[in-house]
């Protein structure tokens, strides 16, 4: 029980430092002091700092979580319902990114070029890509590069959410207004419909 508490303290310390001081202040000694733990526990529980940050990210990065959250649905979905599960996954990404402050901070730090923890990026890429490949295997893509279409939608979600955090006006649209987000969701679904109509699903 003591072990679990210490692990949780270290993981929570990462969130505390990011919230109060930003990703640039993340370090072994800083985390240990904030957690009130000996820094040797970071190596014992997580192997190294990268391992601790990756464990933290599993709670705060959408696509690291997405594989476990959606794989059962994707494996059992019928071809006729592929577009609906695609909508569900991308709308979940939108809601998660809008609501999870830690995920926002992680993406912003990564986009700034400051992210040194490659394990986070690698795990996100691995999990997200596996999920997408499962969806593609279910569909007859007729040679269409679905990955590129989905990539554009994923990037749109991340960019619109992050860019409107401080400046809600984007291309003449006021994203401080809930109605704008409702229209954005509807438009996102329209693009998914267009994609699946291209492959007659």
Biotite code that builds the C-alpha atoms (Angstrom):
import biotite.structure as struc

atoms = struc.array([
    struc.Atom([0.000, 0.000, 0.000], chain_id="A", res_id=1, res_name="UNK", atom_name="CA", element="C"),
    struc.Atom([2.882, 2.343, 0.829], chain_id="A", res_id=2, res_name="UNK", atom_name="CA", element="C"),
    struc.Atom([4.361, 1.624, -2.598], chain_id="A", res_id=3, res_name="UNK", atom_name="CA", element="C"),
    struc.Atom([1.159, 2.619, -4.353], chain_id="A", res_id=4, res_name="UNK", atom_name="CA", element="C"),
    struc.Atom([0.892, 5.834, -2.372], chain_id="A", res_id=5, res_name="UNK", atom_name="CA", element="C"),
    struc.Atom([4.471, 6.814, -3.231], chain_id="A", res_id=6, res_name="UNK", atom_name="CA", element="C"),
    struc.Atom([3.913, 6.080, -6.919], chain_id="A", res_id=7, res_name="UNK", atom_name="CA", element="C"),
    struc.Atom([0.772, 8.201, -6.924], chain_id="A", res_id=8, res_name="UNK", atom_name="CA", element="C"),
    struc.Atom([2.539, 11.041, -5.110], chain_id="A", res_id=9, res_name="UNK", atom_name="CA", element="C"),
    struc.Atom([5.237, 11.090, -7.783], chain_id="A", res_id=10, res_name="UNK", atom_name="CA", element="C"),
    struc.Atom([2.697, 11.064, -10.628], chain_id="A", res_id=11, res_name="UNK", atom_name="CA", element="C"),
    struc.Atom([0.652, 13.816, -8.967], chain_id="A", res_id=12, res_name="UNK", atom_name="CA", element="C"),
    struc.Atom([3.828, 15.846, -8.424], chain_id="A", res_id=13, res_name="UNK", atom_name="CA", element="C"),
    struc.Atom([4.316, 15.944, -12.198], chain_id="A", res_id=14, res_name="UNK", atom_name="CA", element="C"),
    struc.Atom([0.839, 17.492, -12.611], chain_id="A", res_id=15, res_name="UNK", atom_name="CA", element="C"),
    struc.Atom([1.523, 19.984, -9.823], chain_id="A", res_id=16, res_name="UNK", atom_name="CA", element="C"),
    struc.Atom([4.777, 21.174, -11.382], chain_id="A", res_id=17, res_name="UNK", atom_name="CA", element="C"),
    struc.Atom([3.249, 21.469, -14.857], chain_id="A", res_id=18, res_name="UNK", atom_name="CA", element="C"),
    struc.Atom([0.265, 23.421, -13.510], chain_id="A", res_id=19, res_name="UNK", atom_name="CA", element="C"),
    struc.Atom([2.330, 25.784, -11.369], chain_id="A", res_id=20, res_name="UNK", atom_name="CA", element="C"),
    struc.Atom([5.550, 26.179, -13.348], chain_id="A", res_id=21, res_name="UNK", atom_name="CA", element="C"),
    struc.Atom([5.255, 24.455, -16.713], chain_id="A", res_id=22, res_name="UNK", atom_name="CA", element="C"),
    struc.Atom([6.973, 21.534, -18.424], chain_id="A", res_id=23, res_name="UNK", atom_name="CA", element="C"),
    struc.Atom([10.334, 23.262, -18.505], chain_id="A", res_id=24, res_name="UNK", atom_name="CA", element="C"),
    struc.Atom([10.671, 22.785, -14.741], chain_id="A", res_id=25, res_name="UNK", atom_name="CA", element="C"),
    struc.Atom([10.201, 19.000, -14.865], chain_id="A", res_id=26, res_name="UNK", atom_name="CA", element="C"),
    struc.Atom([13.209, 17.154, -13.433], chain_id="A", res_id=27, res_name="UNK", atom_name="CA", element="C"),
    struc.Atom([14.071, 14.280, -11.124], chain_id="A", res_id=28, res_name="UNK", atom_name="CA", element="C"),
    struc.Atom([14.965, 16.421, -8.108], chain_id="A", res_id=29, res_name="UNK", atom_name="CA", element="C"),
    struc.Atom([12.041, 18.802, -8.537], chain_id="A", res_id=30, res_name="UNK", atom_name="CA", element="C"),
    struc.Atom([9.528, 15.963, -8.778], chain_id="A", res_id=31, res_name="UNK", atom_name="CA", element="C"),
    struc.Atom([10.975, 14.179, -5.739], chain_id="A", res_id=32, res_name="UNK", atom_name="CA", element="C"),
    struc.Atom([10.867, 17.362, -3.636], chain_id="A", res_id=33, res_name="UNK", atom_name="CA", element="C"),
    struc.Atom([7.316, 18.166, -4.703], chain_id="A", res_id=34, res_name="UNK", atom_name="CA", element="C"),
    struc.Atom([6.181, 14.607, -3.958], chain_id="A", res_id=35, res_name="UNK", atom_name="CA", element="C"),
    struc.Atom([8.029, 14.493, -0.645], chain_id="A", res_id=36, res_name="UNK", atom_name="CA", element="C"),
    struc.Atom([9.732, 11.271, -1.756], chain_id="A", res_id=37, res_name="UNK", atom_name="CA", element="C"),
    struc.Atom([13.300, 10.101, -2.220], chain_id="A", res_id=38, res_name="UNK", atom_name="CA", element="C"),
    struc.Atom([14.296, 10.462, -5.881], chain_id="A", res_id=39, res_name="UNK", atom_name="CA", element="C"),
    struc.Atom([15.544, 6.866, -5.888], chain_id="A", res_id=40, res_name="UNK", atom_name="CA", element="C"),
    struc.Atom([11.872, 5.829, -5.940], chain_id="A", res_id=41, res_name="UNK", atom_name="CA", element="C"),
    struc.Atom([11.504, 7.313, -9.422], chain_id="A", res_id=42, res_name="UNK", atom_name="CA", element="C"),
    struc.Atom([14.138, 4.863, -10.694], chain_id="A", res_id=43, res_name="UNK", atom_name="CA", element="C"),
    struc.Atom([12.690, 2.000, -8.668], chain_id="A", res_id=44, res_name="UNK", atom_name="CA", element="C"),
    struc.Atom([9.094, 2.420, -9.814], chain_id="A", res_id=45, res_name="UNK", atom_name="CA", element="C"),
    struc.Atom([9.482, 3.894, -13.294], chain_id="A", res_id=46, res_name="UNK", atom_name="CA", element="C"),
    struc.Atom([13.025, 3.105, -14.431], chain_id="A", res_id=47, res_name="UNK", atom_name="CA", element="C"),
    struc.Atom([13.885, 6.749, -15.150], chain_id="A", res_id=48, res_name="UNK", atom_name="CA", element="C"),
    struc.Atom([12.314, 10.173, -15.658], chain_id="A", res_id=49, res_name="UNK", atom_name="CA", element="C"),
    struc.Atom([11.052, 9.208, -19.119], chain_id="A", res_id=50, res_name="UNK", atom_name="CA", element="C"),
    struc.Atom([9.236, 6.238, -17.587], chain_id="A", res_id=51, res_name="UNK", atom_name="CA", element="C"),
    struc.Atom([7.562, 8.427, -14.963], chain_id="A", res_id=52, res_name="UNK", atom_name="CA", element="C"),
    struc.Atom([6.462, 11.025, -17.531], chain_id="A", res_id=53, res_name="UNK", atom_name="CA", element="C"),
    struc.Atom([5.112, 8.281, -19.788], chain_id="A", res_id=54, res_name="UNK", atom_name="CA", element="C"),
    struc.Atom([3.108, 6.820, -16.883], chain_id="A", res_id=55, res_name="UNK", atom_name="CA", element="C"),
    struc.Atom([1.774, 10.314, -16.157], chain_id="A", res_id=56, res_name="UNK", atom_name="CA", element="C"),
    struc.Atom([0.877, 10.801, -19.826], chain_id="A", res_id=57, res_name="UNK", atom_name="CA", element="C"),
    struc.Atom([-1.225, 7.623, -19.860], chain_id="A", res_id=58, res_name="UNK", atom_name="CA", element="C"),
    struc.Atom([-3.720, 9.564, -17.738], chain_id="A", res_id=59, res_name="UNK", atom_name="CA", element="C"),
    struc.Atom([-3.529, 12.803, -19.691], chain_id="A", res_id=60, res_name="UNK", atom_name="CA", element="C"),
    struc.Atom([-2.936, 12.032, -23.378], chain_id="A", res_id=61, res_name="UNK", atom_name="CA", element="C"),
    struc.Atom([-5.998, 11.109, -25.439], chain_id="A", res_id=62, res_name="UNK", atom_name="CA", element="C"),
    struc.Atom([-4.424, 8.809, -28.002], chain_id="A", res_id=63, res_name="UNK", atom_name="CA", element="C"),
    struc.Atom([-2.375, 6.931, -25.436], chain_id="A", res_id=64, res_name="UNK", atom_name="CA", element="C"),
    struc.Atom([-5.696, 6.088, -23.769], chain_id="A", res_id=65, res_name="UNK", atom_name="CA", element="C"),
    struc.Atom([-7.770, 5.732, -26.924], chain_id="A", res_id=66, res_name="UNK", atom_name="CA", element="C"),
    struc.Atom([-6.624, 2.259, -27.924], chain_id="A", res_id=67, res_name="UNK", atom_name="CA", element="C"),
    struc.Atom([-7.762, 0.692, -24.639], chain_id="A", res_id=68, res_name="UNK", atom_name="CA", element="C"),
    struc.Atom([-10.931, 2.792, -24.595], chain_id="A", res_id=69, res_name="UNK", atom_name="CA", element="C"),
    struc.Atom([-12.100, 1.898, -28.114], chain_id="A", res_id=70, res_name="UNK", atom_name="CA", element="C"),
    struc.Atom([-10.412, -1.318, -29.231], chain_id="A", res_id=71, res_name="UNK", atom_name="CA", element="C"),
    struc.Atom([-13.300, -3.586, -28.182], chain_id="A", res_id=72, res_name="UNK", atom_name="CA", element="C"),
    struc.Atom([-15.798, -1.464, -30.095], chain_id="A", res_id=73, res_name="UNK", atom_name="CA", element="C"),
    struc.Atom([-13.568, -1.310, -33.169], chain_id="A", res_id=74, res_name="UNK", atom_name="CA", element="C"),
    struc.Atom([-12.980, -5.080, -33.175], chain_id="A", res_id=75, res_name="UNK", atom_name="CA", element="C"),
    struc.Atom([-16.702, -5.846, -33.041], chain_id="A", res_id=76, res_name="UNK", atom_name="CA", element="C"),
    struc.Atom([-18.131, -2.992, -35.136], chain_id="A", res_id=77, res_name="UNK", atom_name="CA", element="C"),
    struc.Atom([-19.893, -3.904, -38.356], chain_id="A", res_id=78, res_name="UNK", atom_name="CA", element="C"),
    struc.Atom([-18.765, -2.305, -41.610], chain_id="A", res_id=79, res_name="UNK", atom_name="CA", element="C"),
    struc.Atom([-22.075, -0.446, -41.740], chain_id="A", res_id=80, res_name="UNK", atom_name="CA", element="C"),
    struc.Atom([-21.292, 1.287, -38.436], chain_id="A", res_id=81, res_name="UNK", atom_name="CA", element="C"),
    struc.Atom([-17.672, 2.246, -39.157], chain_id="A", res_id=82, res_name="UNK", atom_name="CA", element="C"),
    struc.Atom([-18.490, 5.888, -39.786], chain_id="A", res_id=83, res_name="UNK", atom_name="CA", element="C"),
    struc.Atom([-20.337, 6.152, -36.443], chain_id="A", res_id=84, res_name="UNK", atom_name="CA", element="C"),
    struc.Atom([-17.433, 4.709, -34.418], chain_id="A", res_id=85, res_name="UNK", atom_name="CA", element="C"),
    struc.Atom([-15.067, 7.063, -36.297], chain_id="A", res_id=86, res_name="UNK", atom_name="CA", element="C"),
    struc.Atom([-17.263, 9.988, -35.288], chain_id="A", res_id=87, res_name="UNK", atom_name="CA", element="C"),
    struc.Atom([-17.345, 8.754, -31.705], chain_id="A", res_id=88, res_name="UNK", atom_name="CA", element="C"),
    struc.Atom([-13.551, 8.528, -31.488], chain_id="A", res_id=89, res_name="UNK", atom_name="CA", element="C"),
    struc.Atom([-12.904, 11.962, -33.025], chain_id="A", res_id=90, res_name="UNK", atom_name="CA", element="C"),
    struc.Atom([-15.632, 13.675, -30.991], chain_id="A", res_id=91, res_name="UNK", atom_name="CA", element="C"),
    struc.Atom([-14.165, 12.047, -27.882], chain_id="A", res_id=92, res_name="UNK", atom_name="CA", element="C"),
    struc.Atom([-10.797, 13.512, -28.836], chain_id="A", res_id=93, res_name="UNK", atom_name="CA", element="C"),
    struc.Atom([-12.385, 16.948, -29.191], chain_id="A", res_id=94, res_name="UNK", atom_name="CA", element="C"),
    struc.Atom([-14.124, 16.799, -25.805], chain_id="A", res_id=95, res_name="UNK", atom_name="CA", element="C"),
    struc.Atom([-11.055, 15.379, -24.058], chain_id="A", res_id=96, res_name="UNK", atom_name="CA", element="C"),
    struc.Atom([-8.764, 18.030, -25.536], chain_id="A", res_id=97, res_name="UNK", atom_name="CA", element="C"),
    struc.Atom([-11.155, 20.853, -24.609], chain_id="A", res_id=98, res_name="UNK", atom_name="CA", element="C"),
    struc.Atom([-11.618, 19.635, -21.031], chain_id="A", res_id=99, res_name="UNK", atom_name="CA", element="C"),
    struc.Atom([-8.242, 18.197, -19.989], chain_id="A", res_id=100, res_name="UNK", atom_name="CA", element="C"),
    struc.Atom([-5.851, 20.975, -18.991], chain_id="A", res_id=101, res_name="UNK", atom_name="CA", element="C"),
    struc.Atom([-2.902, 18.586, -18.634], chain_id="A", res_id=102, res_name="UNK", atom_name="CA", element="C"),
    struc.Atom([-3.419, 17.279, -22.168], chain_id="A", res_id=103, res_name="UNK", atom_name="CA", element="C"),
    struc.Atom([-3.467, 20.854, -23.446], chain_id="A", res_id=104, res_name="UNK", atom_name="CA", element="C"),
    struc.Atom([-0.215, 21.644, -21.618], chain_id="A", res_id=105, res_name="UNK", atom_name="CA", element="C"),
    struc.Atom([1.387, 18.493, -23.012], chain_id="A", res_id=106, res_name="UNK", atom_name="CA", element="C"),
    struc.Atom([0.439, 19.360, -26.596], chain_id="A", res_id=107, res_name="UNK", atom_name="CA", element="C"),
    struc.Atom([1.521, 22.987, -26.233], chain_id="A", res_id=108, res_name="UNK", atom_name="CA", element="C"),
    struc.Atom([4.887, 21.989, -24.799], chain_id="A", res_id=109, res_name="UNK", atom_name="CA", element="C"),
    struc.Atom([5.385, 19.456, -27.566], chain_id="A", res_id=110, res_name="UNK", atom_name="CA", element="C"),
    struc.Atom([4.504, 21.991, -30.264], chain_id="A", res_id=111, res_name="UNK", atom_name="CA", element="C"),
    struc.Atom([6.945, 24.476, -28.746], chain_id="A", res_id=112, res_name="UNK", atom_name="CA", element="C"),
    struc.Atom([9.736, 22.015, -29.447], chain_id="A", res_id=113, res_name="UNK", atom_name="CA", element="C"),
    struc.Atom([10.433, 21.545, -25.766], chain_id="A", res_id=114, res_name="UNK", atom_name="CA", element="C"),
    struc.Atom([9.228, 17.970, -25.328], chain_id="A", res_id=115, res_name="UNK", atom_name="CA", element="C"),
    struc.Atom([12.244, 15.746, -24.676], chain_id="A", res_id=116, res_name="UNK", atom_name="CA", element="C"),
    struc.Atom([10.291, 12.697, -23.571], chain_id="A", res_id=117, res_name="UNK", atom_name="CA", element="C"),
    struc.Atom([10.179, 10.674, -26.790], chain_id="A", res_id=118, res_name="UNK", atom_name="CA", element="C"),
    struc.Atom([8.441, 7.760, -25.089], chain_id="A", res_id=119, res_name="UNK", atom_name="CA", element="C"),
    struc.Atom([5.227, 9.810, -24.875], chain_id="A", res_id=120, res_name="UNK", atom_name="CA", element="C"),
    struc.Atom([5.246, 10.586, -28.582], chain_id="A", res_id=121, res_name="UNK", atom_name="CA", element="C"),
    struc.Atom([6.153, 7.005, -29.470], chain_id="A", res_id=122, res_name="UNK", atom_name="CA", element="C"),
    struc.Atom([3.395, 5.507, -27.321], chain_id="A", res_id=123, res_name="UNK", atom_name="CA", element="C"),
    struc.Atom([0.820, 7.958, -28.663], chain_id="A", res_id=124, res_name="UNK", atom_name="CA", element="C"),
    struc.Atom([1.829, 7.171, -32.232], chain_id="A", res_id=125, res_name="UNK", atom_name="CA", element="C"),
    struc.Atom([1.791, 3.433, -31.599], chain_id="A", res_id=126, res_name="UNK", atom_name="CA", element="C"),
    struc.Atom([-1.631, 3.370, -29.909], chain_id="A", res_id=127, res_name="UNK", atom_name="CA", element="C"),
    struc.Atom([-3.331, 5.850, -32.211], chain_id="A", res_id=128, res_name="UNK", atom_name="CA", element="C"),
    struc.Atom([-1.971, 4.205, -35.348], chain_id="A", res_id=129, res_name="UNK", atom_name="CA", element="C"),
    struc.Atom([-2.982, 0.712, -34.198], chain_id="A", res_id=130, res_name="UNK", atom_name="CA", element="C"),
    struc.Atom([-6.537, 1.919, -33.665], chain_id="A", res_id=131, res_name="UNK", atom_name="CA", element="C"),
    struc.Atom([-6.652, 3.576, -37.061], chain_id="A", res_id=132, res_name="UNK", atom_name="CA", element="C"),
    struc.Atom([-5.244, 0.491, -38.819], chain_id="A", res_id=133, res_name="UNK", atom_name="CA", element="C"),
    struc.Atom([-7.952, -1.615, -37.189], chain_id="A", res_id=134, res_name="UNK", atom_name="CA", element="C"),
    struc.Atom([-10.595, 0.726, -38.617], chain_id="A", res_id=135, res_name="UNK", atom_name="CA", element="C"),
    struc.Atom([-8.994, 0.602, -42.067], chain_id="A", res_id=136, res_name="UNK", atom_name="CA", element="C"),
    struc.Atom([-8.913, -3.198, -42.038], chain_id="A", res_id=137, res_name="UNK", atom_name="CA", element="C"),
    struc.Atom([-12.667, -3.192, -41.455], chain_id="A", res_id=138, res_name="UNK", atom_name="CA", element="C"),
    struc.Atom([-13.286, -1.027, -44.511], chain_id="A", res_id=139, res_name="UNK", atom_name="CA", element="C"),
    struc.Atom([-12.675, -1.529, -48.198], chain_id="A", res_id=140, res_name="UNK", atom_name="CA", element="C"),
    struc.Atom([-10.807, 1.739, -48.735], chain_id="A", res_id=141, res_name="UNK", atom_name="CA", element="C"),
    struc.Atom([-10.725, 1.354, -52.530], chain_id="A", res_id=142, res_name="UNK", atom_name="CA", element="C"),
    struc.Atom([-7.176, 2.671, -52.546], chain_id="A", res_id=143, res_name="UNK", atom_name="CA", element="C"),
    struc.Atom([-8.126, 5.866, -50.721], chain_id="A", res_id=144, res_name="UNK", atom_name="CA", element="C"),
    struc.Atom([-5.559, 7.087, -48.197], chain_id="A", res_id=145, res_name="UNK", atom_name="CA", element="C"),
    struc.Atom([-7.874, 7.236, -45.180], chain_id="A", res_id=146, res_name="UNK", atom_name="CA", element="C"),
    struc.Atom([-4.956, 7.933, -42.854], chain_id="A", res_id=147, res_name="UNK", atom_name="CA", element="C"),
    struc.Atom([-4.396, 11.334, -44.466], chain_id="A", res_id=148, res_name="UNK", atom_name="CA", element="C"),
    struc.Atom([-8.052, 12.310, -44.109], chain_id="A", res_id=149, res_name="UNK", atom_name="CA", element="C"),
    struc.Atom([-8.117, 11.287, -40.429], chain_id="A", res_id=150, res_name="UNK", atom_name="CA", element="C"),
    struc.Atom([-4.794, 13.040, -39.807], chain_id="A", res_id=151, res_name="UNK", atom_name="CA", element="C"),
    struc.Atom([-6.248, 16.319, -41.099], chain_id="A", res_id=152, res_name="UNK", atom_name="CA", element="C"),
    struc.Atom([-9.240, 15.987, -38.751], chain_id="A", res_id=153, res_name="UNK", atom_name="CA", element="C"),
    struc.Atom([-7.064, 15.103, -35.738], chain_id="A", res_id=154, res_name="UNK", atom_name="CA", element="C"),
    struc.Atom([-4.818, 18.086, -36.450], chain_id="A", res_id=155, res_name="UNK", atom_name="CA", element="C"),
    struc.Atom([-7.826, 20.373, -36.880], chain_id="A", res_id=156, res_name="UNK", atom_name="CA", element="C"),
    struc.Atom([-9.166, 19.396, -33.455], chain_id="A", res_id=157, res_name="UNK", atom_name="CA", element="C"),
    struc.Atom([-5.839, 19.956, -31.713], chain_id="A", res_id=158, res_name="UNK", atom_name="CA", element="C"),
    struc.Atom([-5.120, 23.248, -33.440], chain_id="A", res_id=159, res_name="UNK", atom_name="CA", element="C"),
    struc.Atom([-8.570, 24.806, -33.022], chain_id="A", res_id=160, res_name="UNK", atom_name="CA", element="C"),
    struc.Atom([-8.734, 23.903, -29.324], chain_id="A", res_id=161, res_name="UNK", atom_name="CA", element="C"),
    struc.Atom([-5.202, 25.074, -28.519], chain_id="A", res_id=162, res_name="UNK", atom_name="CA", element="C"),
    struc.Atom([-5.300, 28.242, -30.608], chain_id="A", res_id=163, res_name="UNK", atom_name="CA", element="C"),
    struc.Atom([-8.571, 29.406, -29.017], chain_id="A", res_id=164, res_name="UNK", atom_name="CA", element="C"),
    struc.Atom([-7.491, 28.904, -25.402], chain_id="A", res_id=165, res_name="UNK", atom_name="CA", element="C"),
    struc.Atom([-6.236, 32.493, -25.122], chain_id="A", res_id=166, res_name="UNK", atom_name="CA", element="C"),
    struc.Atom([-7.716, 34.052, -28.262], chain_id="A", res_id=167, res_name="UNK", atom_name="CA", element="C"),
    struc.Atom([-11.197, 32.587, -28.876], chain_id="A", res_id=168, res_name="UNK", atom_name="CA", element="C"),
    struc.Atom([-11.678, 34.371, -32.215], chain_id="A", res_id=169, res_name="UNK", atom_name="CA", element="C"),
    struc.Atom([-10.534, 32.201, -35.138], chain_id="A", res_id=170, res_name="UNK", atom_name="CA", element="C"),
    struc.Atom([-11.199, 33.057, -38.785], chain_id="A", res_id=171, res_name="UNK", atom_name="CA", element="C"),
    struc.Atom([-14.112, 35.255, -37.735], chain_id="A", res_id=172, res_name="UNK", atom_name="CA", element="C"),
    struc.Atom([-15.670, 32.544, -35.541], chain_id="A", res_id=173, res_name="UNK", atom_name="CA", element="C"),
    struc.Atom([-16.080, 33.178, -31.812], chain_id="A", res_id=174, res_name="UNK", atom_name="CA", element="C"),
    struc.Atom([-15.170, 29.909, -30.070], chain_id="A", res_id=175, res_name="UNK", atom_name="CA", element="C"),
    struc.Atom([-16.028, 31.334, -26.658], chain_id="A", res_id=176, res_name="UNK", atom_name="CA", element="C"),
    struc.Atom([-19.597, 30.701, -27.792], chain_id="A", res_id=177, res_name="UNK", atom_name="CA", element="C"),
    struc.Atom([-20.947, 27.167, -27.186], chain_id="A", res_id=178, res_name="UNK", atom_name="CA", element="C"),
    struc.Atom([-22.918, 27.402, -30.418], chain_id="A", res_id=179, res_name="UNK", atom_name="CA", element="C"),
    struc.Atom([-19.679, 27.646, -32.397], chain_id="A", res_id=180, res_name="UNK", atom_name="CA", element="C"),
    struc.Atom([-18.432, 24.388, -30.862], chain_id="A", res_id=181, res_name="UNK", atom_name="CA", element="C"),
    struc.Atom([-21.755, 22.703, -31.663], chain_id="A", res_id=182, res_name="UNK", atom_name="CA", element="C"),
    struc.Atom([-21.419, 23.795, -35.295], chain_id="A", res_id=183, res_name="UNK", atom_name="CA", element="C"),
    struc.Atom([-17.775, 22.652, -35.328], chain_id="A", res_id=184, res_name="UNK", atom_name="CA", element="C"),
    struc.Atom([-18.824, 19.183, -34.105], chain_id="A", res_id=185, res_name="UNK", atom_name="CA", element="C"),
    struc.Atom([-21.504, 18.988, -36.771], chain_id="A", res_id=186, res_name="UNK", atom_name="CA", element="C"),
    struc.Atom([-19.022, 20.056, -39.470], chain_id="A", res_id=187, res_name="UNK", atom_name="CA", element="C"),
    struc.Atom([-16.498, 17.482, -38.254], chain_id="A", res_id=188, res_name="UNK", atom_name="CA", element="C"),
    struc.Atom([-19.165, 14.792, -38.636], chain_id="A", res_id=189, res_name="UNK", atom_name="CA", element="C"),
    struc.Atom([-20.000, 16.104, -42.118], chain_id="A", res_id=190, res_name="UNK", atom_name="CA", element="C"),
    struc.Atom([-16.361, 15.605, -43.166], chain_id="A", res_id=191, res_name="UNK", atom_name="CA", element="C"),
    struc.Atom([-16.429, 12.057, -41.804], chain_id="A", res_id=192, res_name="UNK", atom_name="CA", element="C"),
    struc.Atom([-19.637, 11.396, -43.757], chain_id="A", res_id=193, res_name="UNK", atom_name="CA", element="C"),
    struc.Atom([-17.970, 12.687, -46.940], chain_id="A", res_id=194, res_name="UNK", atom_name="CA", element="C"),
    struc.Atom([-14.976, 10.421, -46.333], chain_id="A", res_id=195, res_name="UNK", atom_name="CA", element="C"),
    struc.Atom([-17.109, 7.292, -45.943], chain_id="A", res_id=196, res_name="UNK", atom_name="CA", element="C"),
    struc.Atom([-19.279, 8.222, -48.909], chain_id="A", res_id=197, res_name="UNK", atom_name="CA", element="C"),
    struc.Atom([-16.081, 8.172, -50.999], chain_id="A", res_id=198, res_name="UNK", atom_name="CA", element="C"),
    struc.Atom([-15.680, 4.474, -50.134], chain_id="A", res_id=199, res_name="UNK", atom_name="CA", element="C"),
    struc.Atom([-19.432, 3.775, -50.317], chain_id="A", res_id=200, res_name="UNK", atom_name="CA", element="C"),
    struc.Atom([-19.887, 3.027, -46.596], chain_id="A", res_id=201, res_name="UNK", atom_name="CA", element="C"),
])
